[in-house]
């Protein structure tokens, strides 16, 4: 199945009073842990409960190790690492933790195989 898109009008922030059009990917739903566990279970000898337990544990362990500054390398998926945004200042003495940190985020770097998949592209289809 193809990835669907729509054409969307946006304001052009560079040129005042002008509009631009972009193609925007349409997401057609969410696959949650229950559904993912069921699908993987039907393709393997593991039970749905076993797979769900592993996925839940993976999420908890990722939080634990990311908080410690570890990079998590999931061989067929990619690497995850924690980062944050902070306020800029002219004097380094003004930077204090946690007051200077504005928000935390997770960086994702796909594997070479995943990058190749993205580079090749996927079929796209304009929404009906």
Steps between C-alpha positions, in 0.01 A plus 500: 500500500617850423560783746222753450552876478302819462587841361490765772515880478743671737597860569845588367691648795781626277284708268216686667149459363590198289386141514678179413375146450660186639436127485419364846503130596172366637520253785227239476496370854699379797634153574509458877683244713202263508461492123875481437528210747217316327653549153850391606356203690318378189834502314703322768489222759481750787173579672336839479552543877872424471548754224299767681704441817823547302373821338392643836833404656687652204324833556580501871866404446537763227383768745737369768810492278425821307475680835852376578632649175532167317444465126261214425588317179217280372676318216223494239332824603765758591653690788323708763662758728374770732560868448362828628453865409628768732496876526795680341698750703804723456649382830549126567457569873134571432440142381361294785333161500204448486391866470677551165350189338185579307398152378634151441472300177612171348718497189450212258759394241380227263722204406671494161236251383219733613671798332522301177128421527424873543736602219334261255168658585158346536198516271282804567138563411299822516204474738163455339 
